[in-house]
């Protein structure tokens, strides 16, 4: 593994995106009745997954942006 902080940060952002997608899909499975959990749990997981996949990576990128 390299010591390049940009590569490490990029990998972290990608991990957040993929985990958000996984959480969203889990919520969809609950909502569709494939998993025996309350429907509200599906809504919550879909919302959290969307936030995790779409908004958190940009927050991390802005936080980690190298000052000029």
PDB file with SEQRES, HELIX, SHEET and CRYST1 records, atoms N, CA, C and O in Angstrom:
SEQRES   1 A   68  UNK UNK UNK UNK UNK UNK UNK UNK UNK UNK UNK UNK UNK          
SEQRES   2 A   68  UNK UNK UNK UNK UNK UNK UNK UNK UNK UNK UNK UNK UNK          
SEQRES   3 A   68  UNK UNK UNK UNK UNK UNK UNK UNK UNK UNK UNK UNK UNK          
SEQRES   4 A   68  UNK UNK UNK UNK UNK UNK UNK UNK UNK UNK UNK UNK UNK          
SEQRES   5 A   68  UNK UNK UNK UNK UNK UNK UNK UNK UNK UNK UNK UNK UNK          
SEQRES   6 A   68  UNK UNK UNK                                                  
HELIX    1 AA1 UNK A    5  UNK A   31  1                                  27    
HELIX    2 AA2 UNK A   39  UNK A   50  1                                  12    
HELIX    3 AA3 UNK A   51  UNK A   55  3                                   5    
HELIX    4 AA4 UNK A   56  UNK A   64  1                                   9    
CRYST1    1.000    1.000    1.000  90.00  90.00  90.00 P 1           1          
ATOM      1  N   UNK A   1       0.847  -1.182   0.000  1.00  0.00           N  
ATOM      2  CA  UNK A   1       0.000   0.000   0.000  1.00  0.00           C  
ATOM      3  C   UNK A   1       0.886   1.235   0.000  1.00  0.00           C  
ATOM      4  O   UNK A   1       1.904   1.286   0.689  1.00  0.00           O  
ATOM      5  N   UNK A   2       0.486   2.225  -0.777  1.00  0.00           N  
ATOM      6  CA  UNK A   2       1.304   3.424  -0.898  1.00  0.00           C  
ATOM      7  C   UNK A   2       1.005   4.403   0.239  1.00  0.00           C  
ATOM      8  O   UNK A   2       0.006   4.285   0.949  1.00  0.00           O  
ATOM      9  N   UNK A   3       1.901   5.360   0.379  1.00  0.00           N  
ATOM     10  CA  UNK A   3       1.736   6.390   1.399  1.00  0.00           C  
ATOM     11  C   UNK A   3       1.088   7.643   0.823  1.00  0.00           C  
ATOM     12  O   UNK A   3       1.069   8.684   1.480  1.00  0.00           O  
ATOM     13  N   UNK A   4       0.566   7.558  -0.371  1.00  0.00           N  
ATOM     14  CA  UNK A   4      -0.048   8.705  -1.029  1.00  0.00           C  
ATOM     15  C   UNK A   4      -1.409   9.004  -0.387  1.00  0.00           C  
ATOM     16  O   UNK A   4      -2.331   8.196  -0.498  1.00  0.00           O  
ATOM     17  N   UNK A   5      -1.544  10.166   0.288  1.00  0.00           N  
ATOM     18  CA  UNK A   5      -2.820  10.473   0.938  1.00  0.00           C  
ATOM     19  C   UNK A   5      -3.969  10.651  -0.053  1.00  0.00           C  
ATOM     20  O   UNK A   5      -5.120  10.375   0.285  1.00  0.00           O  
ATOM     21  N   UNK A   6      -3.674  11.108  -1.268  1.00  0.00           N  
ATOM     22  CA  UNK A   6      -4.742  11.285  -2.259  1.00  0.00           C  
ATOM     23  C   UNK A   6      -5.355   9.938  -2.638  1.00  0.00           C  
ATOM     24  O   UNK A   6      -6.573   9.827  -2.778  1.00  0.00           O  
ATOM     25  N   UNK A   7      -4.527   8.927  -2.802  1.00  0.00           N  
ATOM     26  CA  UNK A   7      -5.029   7.593  -3.147  1.00  0.00           C  
ATOM     27  C   UNK A   7      -5.848   7.012  -2.004  1.00  0.00           C  
ATOM     28  O   UNK A   7      -6.891   6.399  -2.231  1.00  0.00           O  
ATOM     29  N   UNK A   8      -5.384   7.202  -0.790  1.00  0.00           N  
ATOM     30  CA  UNK A   8      -6.108   6.708   0.384  1.00  0.00           C  
ATOM     31  C   UNK A   8      -7.461   7.397   0.507  1.00  0.00           C  
ATOM     32  O   UNK A   8      -8.467   6.748   0.794  1.00  0.00           O  
ATOM     33  N   UNK A   9      -7.487   8.696   0.291  1.00  0.00           N  
ATOM     34  CA  UNK A   9      -8.741   9.443   0.367  1.00  0.00           C  
ATOM     35  C   UNK A   9      -9.697   9.031  -0.741  1.00  0.00           C  
ATOM     36  O   UNK A   9     -10.899   8.900  -0.511  1.00  0.00           O  
ATOM     37  N   UNK A  10      -9.167   8.825  -1.942  1.00  0.00           N  
ATOM     38  CA  UNK A  10     -10.004   8.382  -3.051  1.00  0.00           C  
ATOM     39  C   UNK A  10     -10.626   7.029  -2.738  1.00  0.00           C  
ATOM     40  O   UNK A  10     -11.811   6.810  -2.992  1.00  0.00           O  
ATOM     41  N   UNK A  11      -9.830   6.127  -2.190  1.00  0.00           N  
ATOM     42  CA  UNK A  11     -10.346   4.808  -1.833  1.00  0.00           C  
ATOM     43  C   UNK A  11     -11.412   4.910  -0.746  1.00  0.00           C  
ATOM     44  O   UNK A  11     -12.396   4.171  -0.777  1.00  0.00           O  
ATOM     45  N   UNK A  12     -11.230   5.812   0.207  1.00  0.00           N  
ATOM     46  CA  UNK A  12     -12.228   6.003   1.264  1.00  0.00           C  
ATOM     47  C   UNK A  12     -13.532   6.540   0.685  1.00  0.00           C  
ATOM     48  O   UNK A  12     -14.611   6.097   1.078  1.00  0.00           O  
ATOM     49  N   UNK A  13     -13.445   7.483  -0.239  1.00  0.00           N  
ATOM     50  CA  UNK A  13     -14.649   8.029  -0.870  1.00  0.00           C  
ATOM     51  C   UNK A  13     -15.380   6.946  -1.655  1.00  0.00           C  
ATOM     52  O   UNK A  13     -16.607   6.865  -1.608  1.00  0.00           O  
ATOM     53  N   UNK A  14     -14.633   6.118  -2.372  1.00  0.00           N  
ATOM     54  CA  UNK A  14     -15.268   5.024  -3.112  1.00  0.00           C  
ATOM     55  C   UNK A  14     -15.929   4.020  -2.168  1.00  0.00           C  
ATOM     56  O   UNK A  14     -17.010   3.508  -2.460  1.00  0.00           O  
ATOM     57  N   UNK A  15     -15.285   3.743  -1.048  1.00  0.00           N  
ATOM     58  CA  UNK A  15     -15.873   2.822  -0.063  1.00  0.00           C  
ATOM     59  C   UNK A  15     -17.179   3.381   0.497  1.00  0.00           C  
ATOM     60  O   UNK A  15     -18.138   2.638   0.708  1.00  0.00           O  
ATOM     61  N   UNK A  16     -17.214   4.684   0.736  1.00  0.00           N  
ATOM     62  CA  UNK A  16     -18.445   5.315   1.234  1.00  0.00           C  
ATOM     63  C   UNK A  16     -19.546   5.209   0.178  1.00  0.00           C  
ATOM     64  O   UNK A  16     -20.692   4.907   0.508  1.00  0.00           O  
ATOM     65  N   UNK A  17     -19.209   5.455  -1.078  1.00  0.00           N  
ATOM     66  CA  UNK A  17     -20.206   5.350  -2.159  1.00  0.00           C  
ATOM     67  C   UNK A  17     -20.771   3.942  -2.261  1.00  0.00           C  
ATOM     68  O   UNK A  17     -21.986   3.763  -2.337  1.00  0.00           O  
ATOM     69  N   UNK A  18     -19.901   2.949  -2.262  1.00  0.00           N  
ATOM     70  CA  UNK A  18     -20.359   1.561  -2.398  1.00  0.00           C  
ATOM     71  C   UNK A  18     -21.135   1.101  -1.179  1.00  0.00           C  
ATOM     72  O   UNK A  18     -22.113   0.366  -1.313  1.00  0.00           O  
ATOM     73  N   UNK A  19     -20.718   1.518   0.003  1.00  0.00           N  
ATOM     74  CA  UNK A  19     -21.476   1.130   1.197  1.00  0.00           C  
ATOM     75  C   UNK A  19     -22.856   1.794   1.193  1.00  0.00           C  
ATOM     76  O   UNK A  19     -23.836   1.186   1.624  1.00  0.00           O  
ATOM     77  N   UNK A  20     -22.936   3.030   0.712  1.00  0.00           N  
ATOM     78  CA  UNK A  20     -24.229   3.690   0.591  1.00  0.00           C  
ATOM     79  C   UNK A  20     -25.147   2.967  -0.379  1.00  0.00           C  
ATOM     80  O   UNK A  20     -26.346   2.841  -0.132  1.00  0.00           O  
ATOM     81  N   UNK A  21     -24.586   2.494  -1.475  1.00  0.00           N  
ATOM     82  CA  UNK A  21     -25.372   1.727  -2.433  1.00  0.00           C  
ATOM     83  C   UNK A  21     -25.872   0.424  -1.803  1.00  0.00           C  
ATOM     84  O   UNK A  21     -27.020   0.029  -2.005  1.00  0.00           O  
ATOM     85  N   UNK A  22     -25.006  -0.230  -1.044  1.00  0.00           N  
ATOM     86  CA  UNK A  22     -25.409  -1.464  -0.369  1.00  0.00           C  
ATOM     87  C   UNK A  22     -26.516  -1.230   0.648  1.00  0.00           C  
ATOM     88  O   UNK A  22     -27.452  -2.024   0.746  1.00  0.00           O  
ATOM     89  N   UNK A  23     -26.413  -0.148   1.399  1.00  0.00           N  
ATOM     90  CA  UNK A  23     -27.447   0.185   2.383  1.00  0.00           C  
ATOM     91  C   UNK A  23     -28.765   0.491   1.678  1.00  0.00           C  
ATOM     92  O   UNK A  23     -29.828   0.073   2.137  1.00  0.00           O  
ATOM     93  N   UNK A  24     -28.698   1.216   0.566  1.00  0.00           N  
ATOM     94  CA  UNK A  24     -29.905   1.530  -0.201  1.00  0.00           C  
ATOM     95  C   UNK A  24     -30.567   0.250  -0.717  1.00  0.00           C  
ATOM     96  O   UNK A  24     -31.786   0.102  -0.626  1.00  0.00           O  
ATOM     97  N   UNK A  25     -29.777  -0.663  -1.253  1.00  0.00           N  
ATOM     98  CA  UNK A  25     -30.321  -1.925  -1.766  1.00  0.00           C  
ATOM     99  C   UNK A  25     -30.927  -2.744  -0.637  1.00  0.00           C  
ATOM    100  O   UNK A  25     -31.967  -3.374  -0.829  1.00  0.00           O  
ATOM    101  N   UNK A  26     -30.313  -2.752   0.514  1.00  0.00           N  
ATOM    102  CA  UNK A  26     -30.888  -3.440   1.669  1.00  0.00           C  
ATOM    103  C   UNK A  26     -32.252  -2.844   2.015  1.00  0.00           C  
ATOM    104  O   UNK A  26     -33.192  -3.580   2.318  1.00  0.00           O  
ATOM    105  N   UNK A  27     -32.361  -1.529   1.971  1.00  0.00           N  
ATOM    106  CA  UNK A  27     -33.643  -0.867   2.205  1.00  0.00           C  
ATOM    107  C   UNK A  27     -34.675  -1.246   1.162  1.00  0.00           C  
ATOM    108  O   UNK A  27     -35.846  -1.446   1.483  1.00  0.00           O  
ATOM    109  N   UNK A  28     -34.244  -1.346  -0.085  1.00  0.00           N  
ATOM    110  CA  UNK A  28     -35.168  -1.775  -1.143  1.00  0.00           C  
ATOM    111  C   UNK A  28     -35.667  -3.196  -0.909  1.00  0.00           C  
ATOM    112  O   UNK A  28     -36.843  -3.489  -1.122  1.00  0.00           O  
ATOM    113  N   UNK A  29     -34.779  -4.067  -0.475  1.00  0.00           N  
ATOM    114  CA  UNK A  29     -35.179  -5.444  -0.197  1.00  0.00           C  
ATOM    115  C   UNK A  29     -36.201  -5.512   0.934  1.00  0.00           C  
ATOM    116  O   UNK A  29     -37.145  -6.301   0.881  1.00  0.00           O  
ATOM    117  N   UNK A  30     -36.010  -4.693   1.942  1.00  0.00           N  
ATOM    118  CA  UNK A  30     -36.972  -4.650   3.046  1.00  0.00           C  
ATOM    119  C   UNK A  30     -38.301  -4.102   2.544  1.00  0.00           C  
ATOM    120  O   UNK A  30     -39.357  -4.657   2.847  1.00  0.00           O  
ATOM    121  N   UNK A  31     -38.254  -3.022   1.782  1.00  0.00           N  
ATOM    122  CA  UNK A  31     -39.469  -2.403   1.256  1.00  0.00           C  
ATOM    123  C   UNK A  31     -40.238  -3.358   0.338  1.00  0.00           C  
ATOM    124  O   UNK A  31     -41.469  -3.362   0.339  1.00  0.00           O  
ATOM    125  N   UNK A  32     -39.520  -4.162  -0.438  1.00  0.00           N  
ATOM    126  CA  UNK A  32     -40.149  -5.099  -1.360  1.00  0.00           C  
ATOM    127  C   UNK A  32     -40.676  -6.348  -0.662  1.00  0.00           C  
ATOM    128  O   UNK A  32     -41.342  -7.173  -1.289  1.00  0.00           O  
ATOM    129  N   UNK A  33     -40.385  -6.495   0.624  1.00  0.00           N  
ATOM    130  CA  UNK A  33     -40.877  -7.648   1.366  1.00  0.00           C  
ATOM    131  C   UNK A  33     -39.984  -8.866   1.285  1.00  0.00           C  
ATOM    132  O   UNK A  33     -40.380  -9.945   1.726  1.00  0.00           O  
ATOM    133  N   UNK A  34     -38.794  -8.726   0.738  1.00  0.00           N  
ATOM    134  CA  UNK A  34     -37.860  -9.849   0.641  1.00  0.00           C  
ATOM    135  C   UNK A  34     -37.210 -10.159   1.980  1.00  0.00           C  
ATOM    136  O   UNK A  34     -36.793 -11.291   2.224  1.00  0.00           O  
ATOM    137  N   UNK A  35     -37.123  -9.166   2.840  1.00  0.00           N  
ATOM    138  CA  UNK A  35     -36.591  -9.352   4.192  1.00  0.00           C  
ATOM    139  C   UNK A  35     -37.705  -9.044   5.183  1.00  0.00           C  
ATOM    140  O   UNK A  35     -38.459  -8.087   5.007  1.00  0.00           O  
ATOM    141  N   UNK A  36     -37.801  -9.849   6.206  1.00  0.00           N  
ATOM    142  CA  UNK A  36     -38.901  -9.729   7.171  1.00  0.00           C  
ATOM    143  C   UNK A  36     -38.567  -8.693   8.250  1.00  0.00           C  
ATOM    144  O   UNK A  36     -38.269  -9.034   9.394  1.00  0.00           O  
ATOM    145  N   UNK A  37     -38.627  -7.443   7.854  1.00  0.00           N  
ATOM    146  CA  UNK A  37     -38.422  -6.320   8.774  1.00  0.00           C  
ATOM    147  C   UNK A  37     -39.519  -5.297   8.514  1.00  0.00           C  
ATOM    148  O   UNK A  37     -40.142  -5.321   7.453  1.00  0.00           O  
ATOM    149  N   UNK A  38     -39.764  -4.400   9.461  1.00  0.00           N  
ATOM    150  CA  UNK A  38     -40.811  -3.391   9.251  1.00  0.00           C  
ATOM    151  C   UNK A  38     -40.512  -2.514   8.032  1.00  0.00           C  
ATOM    152  O   UNK A  38     -39.356  -2.212   7.735  1.00  0.00           O  
ATOM    153  N   UNK A  39     -41.575  -2.117   7.339  1.00  0.00           N  
ATOM    154  CA  UNK A  39     -41.438  -1.308   6.134  1.00  0.00           C  
ATOM    155  C   UNK A  39     -40.739   0.023   6.415  1.00  0.00           C  
ATOM    156  O   UNK A  39     -40.009   0.533   5.565  1.00  0.00           O  
ATOM    157  N   UNK A  40     -40.959   0.578   7.589  1.00  0.00           N  
ATOM    158  CA  UNK A  40     -40.324   1.854   7.941  1.00  0.00           C  
ATOM    159  C   UNK A  40     -38.798   1.718   7.963  1.00  0.00           C  
ATOM    160  O   UNK A  40     -38.077   2.666   7.650  1.00  0.00           O  
ATOM    161  N   UNK A  41     -38.319   0.538   8.332  1.00  0.00           N  
ATOM    162  CA  UNK A  41     -36.871   0.300   8.320  1.00  0.00           C  
ATOM    163  C   UNK A  41     -36.332   0.400   6.894  1.00  0.00           C  
ATOM    164  O   UNK A  41     -35.226   0.892   6.675  1.00  0.00           O  
ATOM    165  N   UNK A  42     -37.114  -0.066   5.935  1.00  0.00           N  
ATOM    166  CA  UNK A  42     -36.706   0.047   4.536  1.00  0.00           C  
ATOM    167  C   UNK A  42     -36.599   1.492   4.094  1.00  0.00           C  
ATOM    168  O   UNK A  42     -35.648   1.875   3.413  1.00  0.00           O  
ATOM    169  N   UNK A  43     -37.590   2.298   4.490  1.00  0.00           N  
ATOM    170  CA  UNK A  43     -37.539   3.726   4.152  1.00  0.00           C  
ATOM    171  C   UNK A  43     -36.321   4.401   4.774  1.00  0.00           C  
ATOM    172  O   UNK A  43     -35.628   5.179   4.119  1.00  0.00           O  
ATOM    173  N   UNK A  44     -36.072   4.099   6.028  1.00  0.00           N  
ATOM    174  CA  UNK A  44     -34.936   4.715   6.728  1.00  0.00           C  
ATOM    175  C   UNK A  44     -33.625   4.314   6.070  1.00  0.00           C  
ATOM    176  O   UNK A  44     -32.759   5.157   5.836  1.00  0.00           O  
ATOM    177  N   UNK A  45     -33.477   3.025   5.772  1.00  0.00           N  
ATOM    178  CA  UNK A  45     -32.233   2.568   5.151  1.00  0.00           C  
ATOM    179  C   UNK A  45     -32.051   3.127   3.741  1.00  0.00           C  
ATOM    180  O   UNK A  45     -30.930   3.436   3.337  1.00  0.00           O  
ATOM    181  N   UNK A  46     -33.136   3.257   2.998  1.00  0.00           N  
ATOM    182  CA  UNK A  46     -33.016   3.856   1.665  1.00  0.00           C  
ATOM    183  C   UNK A  46     -32.579   5.316   1.775  1.00  0.00           C  
ATOM    184  O   UNK A  46     -31.749   5.770   0.987  1.00  0.00           O  
ATOM    185  N   UNK A  47     -33.124   6.052   2.738  1.00  0.00           N  
ATOM    186  CA  UNK A  47     -32.723   7.445   2.924  1.00  0.00           C  
ATOM    187  C   UNK A  47     -31.275   7.579   3.346  1.00  0.00           C  
ATOM    188  O   UNK A  47     -30.537   8.410   2.818  1.00  0.00           O  
ATOM    189  N   UNK A  48     -30.875   6.762   4.294  1.00  0.00           N  
ATOM    190  CA  UNK A  48     -29.482   6.797   4.755  1.00  0.00           C  
ATOM    191  C   UNK A  48     -28.536   6.386   3.629  1.00  0.00           C  
ATOM    192  O   UNK A  48     -27.467   6.973   3.459  1.00  0.00           O  
ATOM    193  N   UNK A  49     -28.937   5.378   2.867  1.00  0.00           N  
ATOM    194  CA  UNK A  49     -28.103   4.934   1.749  1.00  0.00           C  
ATOM    195  C   UNK A  49     -27.927   6.008   0.697  1.00  0.00           C  
ATOM    196  O   UNK A  49     -26.831   6.192   0.167  1.00  0.00           O  
ATOM    197  N   UNK A  50     -29.013   6.725   0.389  1.00  0.00           N  
ATOM    198  CA  UNK A  50     -28.904   7.815  -0.585  1.00  0.00           C  
ATOM    199  C   UNK A  50     -27.980   8.920  -0.089  1.00  0.00           C  
ATOM    200  O   UNK A  50     -27.131   9.413  -0.831  1.00  0.00           O  
ATOM    201  N   UNK A  51     -28.153   9.300   1.167  1.00  0.00           N  
ATOM    202  CA  UNK A  51     -27.256  10.315   1.735  1.00  0.00           C  
ATOM    203  C   UNK A  51     -25.808   9.852   1.680  1.00  0.00           C  
ATOM    204  O   UNK A  51     -24.910  10.605   1.303  1.00  0.00           O  
ATOM    205  N   UNK A  52     -25.601   8.599   2.063  1.00  0.00           N  
ATOM    206  CA  UNK A  52     -24.258   8.041   2.116  1.00  0.00           C  
ATOM    207  C   UNK A  52     -23.622   7.978   0.726  1.00  0.00           C  
ATOM    208  O   UNK A  52     -22.431   8.253   0.578  1.00  0.00           O  
ATOM    209  N   UNK A  53     -24.394   7.623  -0.277  1.00  0.00           N  
ATOM    210  CA  UNK A  53     -23.834   7.448  -1.614  1.00  0.00           C  
ATOM    211  C   UNK A  53     -23.712   8.752  -2.399  1.00  0.00           C  
ATOM    212  O   UNK A  53     -22.794   8.908  -3.204  1.00  0.00           O  
ATOM    213  N   UNK A  54     -24.632   9.685  -2.169  1.00  0.00           N  
ATOM    214  CA  UNK A  54     -24.661  10.876  -3.021  1.00  0.00           C  
ATOM    215  C   UNK A  54     -24.068  12.128  -2.386  1.00  0.00           C  
ATOM    216  O   UNK A  54     -23.459  12.938  -3.086  1.00  0.00           O  
ATOM    217  N   UNK A  55     -24.231  12.304  -1.083  1.00  0.00           N  
ATOM    218  CA  UNK A  55     -23.826  13.569  -0.469  1.00  0.00           C  
ATOM    219  C   UNK A  55     -22.558  13.484   0.371  1.00  0.00           C  
ATOM    220  O   UNK A  55     -21.754  14.416   0.360  1.00  0.00           O  
ATOM    221  N   UNK A  56     -22.366  12.420   1.077  1.00  0.00           N  
ATOM    222  CA  UNK A  56     -21.206  12.305   1.960  1.00  0.00           C  
ATOM    223  C   UNK A  56     -19.879  12.332   1.191  1.00  0.00           C  
ATOM    224  O   UNK A  56     -18.928  12.946   1.676  1.00  0.00           O  
ATOM    225  N   UNK A  57     -19.766  11.694   0.009  1.00  0.00           N  
ATOM    226  CA  UNK A  57     -18.490  11.801  -0.716  1.00  0.00           C  
ATOM    227  C   UNK A  57     -18.101  13.240  -1.053  1.00  0.00           C  
ATOM    228  O   UNK A  57     -16.923  13.587  -0.980  1.00  0.00           O  
ATOM    229  N   UNK A  58     -19.068  14.080  -1.420  1.00  0.00           N  
ATOM    230  CA  UNK A  58     -18.712  15.475  -1.720  1.00  0.00           C  
ATOM    231  C   UNK A  58     -18.322  16.231  -0.452  1.00  0.00           C  
ATOM    232  O   UNK A  58     -17.462  17.110  -0.494  1.00  0.00           O  
ATOM    233  N   UNK A  59     -18.947  15.895   0.669  1.00  0.00           N  
ATOM    234  CA  UNK A  59     -18.560  16.512   1.942  1.00  0.00           C  
ATOM    235  C   UNK A  59     -17.123  16.129   2.289  1.00  0.00           C  
ATOM    236  O   UNK A  59     -16.328  16.977   2.695  1.00  0.00           O  
ATOM    237  N   UNK A  60     -16.799  14.858   2.129  1.00  0.00           N  
ATOM    238  CA  UNK A  60     -15.434  14.419   2.407  1.00  0.00           C  
ATOM    239  C   UNK A  60     -14.433  15.076   1.457  1.00  0.00           C  
ATOM    240  O   UNK A  60     -13.358  15.495   1.885  1.00  0.00           O  
ATOM    241  N   UNK A  61     -14.780  15.168   0.174  1.00  0.00           N  
ATOM    242  CA  UNK A  61     -13.872  15.790  -0.784  1.00  0.00           C  
ATOM    243  C   UNK A  61     -13.603  17.249  -0.444  1.00  0.00           C  
ATOM    244  O   UNK A  61     -12.464  17.707  -0.531  1.00  0.00           O  
ATOM    245  N   UNK A  62     -14.642  17.980  -0.056  1.00  0.00           N  
ATOM    246  CA  UNK A  62     -14.448  19.376   0.326  1.00  0.00           C  
ATOM    247  C   UNK A  62     -13.617  19.505   1.598  1.00  0.00           C  
ATOM    248  O   UNK A  62     -12.792  20.410   1.726  1.00  0.00           O  
ATOM    249  N   UNK A  63     -13.843  18.590   2.532  1.00  0.00           N  
ATOM    250  CA  UNK A  63     -13.095  18.631   3.792  1.00  0.00           C  
ATOM    251  C   UNK A  63     -11.619  18.317   3.566  1.00  0.00           C  
ATOM    252  O   UNK A  63     -10.748  18.888   4.222  1.00  0.00           O  
ATOM    253  N   UNK A  64     -11.348  17.418   2.645  1.00  0.00           N  
ATOM    254  CA  UNK A  64      -9.980  16.974   2.406  1.00  0.00           C  
ATOM    255  C   UNK A  64      -9.271  17.781   1.320  1.00  0.00           C  
ATOM    256  O   UNK A  64      -8.106  17.516   1.022  1.00  0.00           O  
ATOM    257  N   UNK A  65      -9.951  18.758   0.726  1.00  0.00           N  
ATOM    258  CA  UNK A  65      -9.356  19.518  -0.364  1.00  0.00           C  
ATOM    259  C   UNK A  65      -8.089  20.207   0.118  1.00  0.00           C  
ATOM    260  O   UNK A  65      -8.061  20.835   1.177  1.00  0.00           O  
ATOM    261  N   UNK A  66      -7.055  20.073  -0.679  1.00  0.00           N  
ATOM    262  CA  UNK A  66      -5.763  20.665  -0.341  1.00  0.00           C  
ATOM    263  C   UNK A  66      -5.834  22.177  -0.528  1.00  0.00           C  
ATOM    264  O   UNK A  66      -6.212  22.643  -1.603  1.00  0.00           O  
ATOM    265  N   UNK A  67      -5.478  22.953   0.496  1.00  0.00           N  
ATOM    266  CA  UNK A  67      -5.496  24.409   0.342  1.00  0.00           C  
ATOM    267  C   UNK A  67      -4.416  24.850  -0.643  1.00  0.00           C  
ATOM    268  O   UNK A  67      -3.320  24.291  -0.686  1.00  0.00           O  
ATOM    269  N   UNK A  68      -4.758  25.868  -1.430  1.00  0.00           N  
ATOM    270  CA  UNK A  68      -3.793  26.379  -2.423  1.00  0.00           C  
ATOM    271  C   UNK A  68      -2.877  27.404  -1.858  1.00  0.00           C  
ATOM    272  O   UNK A  68      -2.016  27.923  -2.569  1.00  0.00           O  
TER     273      UNK A  68                                                      
END                                                                             
